[in-house]
Amino acid sequence: MPIRSVLVANRGEIAVRIIRTLRTLGIRAVAVYHAADAASLAVREADEAIEIPGATGVAAYLDVAAILAAARRANADAVHPGYGFLAENADFAAAVADAGLRFIGPPAGVIRLMGDKIRARARVADAGFPITPSATDDGSPAAFADRVRAIGFPVLVKAAAGGGGRGMRIVRSSDALAAELDAARREAERSFKDGRVYVERYIERPRHIEVQVLSDRHGNHLHLGERECSVQRRFQKLIEETPSAALDEETRRRLCDAAVGIARTVGYENAGTVEFIFAPSGDFYFLEMNTRLQVEHPVTEMVTGLDLVAEQIAVADGERLRLRQDHVRPHGHSIECRICAEDAEHGHTPTNGEVALLRAPAGPGVRFDSGLCGGQRITTAFDSMLAKLVVHGADRPQAIARMRQALRDLVLLGVEHNGAYLERVLAHPGFGRAELHTHFLEEHKDALGAPPASEAELASVLGAAALVARRASHETPEPYASIGAWRN
């Protein structure tokens, strides 16, 4: 039977994005929500919304039993996990399948394999694909330390079960190795309930380049091109683009062919991303595979004209890939910026507040993916990403110009965000020349600081504050606000 109803096991921007594709496909969309998100845009846009209990919002969205109970209550056919939360949880994928539902993603076994970075690297290396020299801990601290020293410093300590920068440490000398290994193990245990770590050679000034792959259950695999994700802060991506300016056509072909080969090697199904470290020498090495939809998937959609969520659903429905590799012809250039609730001028610390006014940028080639709505309370309980601003241009210079203008056009009052900082990054000459690497932001930290505010900017801020205060003063007082629209 075709998929007719999908429960979206997520919140915020990605939940809204999935729901909108479901609507275009004529598929019923079911949202789940914690009480903190009762007035969210995802709840408003879904065909049905079911509250799931939880001491905290995060606990609710990680409650497998509650999510499956909601799916049964809504008579859903399938579950889409989005990204984050349970998206790469093999036990959740297995539980969905055991409940007689379709999981819109790869099989649990593939998630489990690729989620274990040590096993994934071994499988990829055995298949003949390049990985950086590495060492794993076999329970003998002295022998492990000797193998790490044999790799040569600097090295990178990484969590076997993790990602997102947690449990990662750069070690530049033998003297610091023991302390950094202990710190990485503790962080990995806290974050992933798995304290295993491994060590690989650290590539200086690397670029982070990934390839979007798409596979079906009939053994067909293809790629949708690469994305450059080198602009990062603390191993967290901030700006992504496609295509990468670092690749010539031959290198691009080899990189994308390797990604497809890795997907085929592990028996992949659905949409996934194979990530690589790209060295200044032009060599590339397998980093990891993300077995889900990526935050940055819209840039691929912008240059290919595809809807990746629609492709995911077709694969989950048992269809063969609707494309051949020679049908994929990316055009132009696309850039995505992550709009985050943070104070970029004071250490990028998370911020909170209430959305007082939102005006999304618009115009040719501009896309704004958001789960925001007026009056929404922004807290530090969830990830700091508020929205994604995406642009498309005929080439990279035009895409940069459009993104800079779109960032200037974005109006989001009530919560401090990093929009102005992102505009400064795109304006930096090094970004314009595509001289990117994963420590670009750190290297240019001083140049990317905020300039002193002009009198015009101060006047604008004061005017905005006055408008917010005026709006607050005109709110209906109690008890009349609780009564509603009725008056006697």
C-alpha positions, 0 to 999 in steps of 0.5 A: 500500500502506498504511504498515505499518512506520515508522522513527523518525529521532530520539531521546528524548522525541519518538521515544517519543511517535511510537512510542506512536502507531504502536503504537496504530495497529498499525504496526511501530515501528523505532528508530535509536540511537547507542551512547550511547542503547542503554539508552534508553526509545525503544529499549526500546519500539520493535519493532526498534532498529538501532544507527547508528555515529557519532563523536558522538551528534549525528553519528549522528542526522544521518547520512542514509546510515546512517539509510536503510540502517537503513530498508532493513534493517528493511523500513520503508515510511516515515520519521518525522523528529520534530523537530530533527536532519533534520526540516527538511532538504530533502535528507533528505526527497528522499533518503527519497523517492528510496529508495522510502520515504514521508517523513512530512512535506511534500515536499522542495521545500516544506521547501526553500522555507520553510526559506529565510526570505528566499524564504519571506517574499517568497512570503508577501508576494507572496500578500498576507499581512502581513510586517514591513518588511525588507531583504535583503543583495544583496552591496552592504554600503553599500546594505544598510545604507542600506535597514536605516536606512530601516526605522528602529531597532530592527531584528532581524537574522536568519539566512536559513537558520536558526531557534531563535534562532541568528544573531539580533541586536537592533540599536538604533542605527546605530552597532552595525549593522555589528558585529552583522551580522558577528556574525550572519553568523558564527553563521549560517555555523557553525550552518547552513553559510549565512551569509546574513542579513536584517533586519526591523523589531523589534516592541517587546514582541511576542507570539509566536503560531503556528497549527497547520495540517494539509494533504493532497496533495489540496489540502485545508487546515485549522487547529487553532487557535493557540498562544501561545509568548511565554514565551521565553529567548534566543529559545527557547520555554519555556512554550506554551499554547492558546488565546492570551488576547491574541486576540478571536474576530475577530482569531483568525479572521483570524490562522488564516485567514491561516495556512491561506492561507499553507499553500495558497499554498506547496502544503503537505502534512502537519502544519505551523506558521505563526508570527506576530509579534503587536504590541501594536497588534493587528497581526500579521505572518508570521514563518516556517513550521516544516515539521514537528511542533512541540515544543508540539503536545501542547497542541493535542492536549489541546484538540482531542482529536486525535493529530497523529502519527496525522493525519500518518501518514494524510496520508502514506498518501495519505488526504484530511483526515479533518476539516472545519474546522467539525469542529474545536472546541477546548475548555478551555485547555492549557499545556505546560512544557519540563523542561530539564536546566539550572541556572536559578539560575546563568544557566540553564547546561546540567547533566548527571547520571544519573536516580536517581529519576523520578516523573511527575506524574499526575491529571486533565488531566495528561500527561508526555511523556518519554524518561527512564528510571532510570539514564539518563545525561544529558549536554550532548551533546544538547539540554537538554530532558528532558521536556514537562509538559502540562496541560488545564483547563476554563479558563486559571486552572484550567490554571495551577493544575494546572500549578503542582501538577504541577510541584510533584509532579514528582520527578526526582533525579540531574540538576538541572532547571528545574521550580522555576523554571517554577513561579515563572513560572506563579505570577507575577501578570503571567503570571496576567494574561496580560501576556506578550511575548517578553522577559517572563522578562528583564523579571521576572528579579529577581522570578523568582529563587529564594527562600532555602531553608527548613529543611524544603526543606534537610531534603528535599534532604539526605534525597534525597541520603542515599537516593541514597547508600544505593542506591549503597552497595547496588549489586552489586559486581564481578565479581558484577554482570557475572555476572548473576543466576546464582549458585553 
